[in-house]
């Protein structure tokens, strides 16, 4: 149920999306702790598609978190989607990746988006407020 809700996240409220991100983060943490998987392993021998959490470790789920992070309209959901993506401790956990969606390209895409968001926020913070414009006239 949680995976199907994630895959239909565009029809969800920001609160539901936020809860999905938190739930997935906890699932990923628990799985990695139980199986002693840490970030020192770039790849693992585990075929995540064949685990009991195969639907979590698929590119469709990764793509949903990327979509929320990159295209979401709510900053809290964007932050939680980013935090959830950071719970994937090795590159295999992102799901099947082809030549265009290889882990290096995926990580570059995420990094570029973070930089764009920071630039936007910095420029937004520098903009004069409407009240300052009104009082100066």
N, C-alpha and C positions, 0 to 999 in steps of 0.2 A: 504494500500500500504506500509506504513512504517513498519508494522509488518511482511509482507511477505518478504520485503527487509532484515529485521533483520534475519529472519529464513533462508535466503540464503546468509548470510554474508560472507561465504567462497569464494563467487564469486565476492566480492566487493573490491574496492581499499581501502587503509587505510583512505583516506579522506572521503569516503562514510561511512565507519564504524564509524569514529569520529563524523560525522554529525548525524548518527543514535543515537549514545550515547547521544549527546547533546539534540537532539529532545526528546528522551525518558525521559531524566532527567527533562526537562521542563514540559512534560506531567504529570509525577509523582508528581512534585512539585505543579502544578496547581490542580490536583485531590485532593491531601492531604490538600491543603489550602481551597478549596471549601467545603470539607466534614469535616473540622476541625479534621483531623487525625494527631496525633503526635507520637513521639517515646516513650511516656510514656505508650502507650497501646501495650502490648506484642502481643495480639491477639485482633481482633475486631469482632463484630457481622455481619459485612458486608460480604456477599458472593461475593467476587470479581469476580468470574467466571460469575456472572449474571449482572454485571455492564456494562455500555456502553464501558468500557475499558477491558472487559474480556480477550481479546487477549493480552493485555499488562500484565495483572496479571495472567499469566499462566506459568507453569514451563518451557515450551518450550522457552519462551522469556528469563526467568532467565538463562536457560541452554546456550542460545546463548551468553549472557553477560559473563557467566562463561568461556565459550570456548574462547571468545575474550581475556578475562583477563588472562587465564591460558596458552593458546596456541598461542596467537597472536604474530606476528613477529615484530610488531611496538610498541615501548614503549608508544607513545602518545595514540594509540588506547587502549592499556592495561590500562593506567591510566584513560581514560575516561570511559571504561567499569567498572572499579572499582568504580569510582565516581557515575556512574549510579546505580550500585548495592547498594550503600550506600543511595540512594534516597528512597529505599523501607523502609518505616519507621516502619513497623511491620512485623512479620513473616508470616502472612496470604498473604501478597502481593507477596511473592515469587512464589505463585501458588501451585497447589496440590503437596504435598510432601508425599511420602510413607515412610516405615520404614527405607529404606536405604538413602533416601533423606530428612530426617527430618531436621528441622531448625538447630538443634544443630550440626548435622554432616555437614550440608552445611556450617555453619559458621566456624567450625573447618577446613574444607577443604580450605576455602578462607584464613583463618589466616595462615595456614601452607604454602600456596602458596606465600603469601606476605613475610613470613620469608625466603623462598627459594630464592625469587627474590632479597631481600635485601642482603643475603649472597653472591649471585652471583655477584651483583653489587660491594660489598665491595671487594671481591676477584679479580674482574676484574680491579678495580681501583688500586689495589696493584701490578698488573702485570707490569713488565718493558715494556716500549714502544719499538717499533721496532727501532726507531731512536737512543735510548739509547744503544741498543745492537750493532748497526752498528758502532757508534762512539767509542765504547770500544774495537773494534777489530783492 
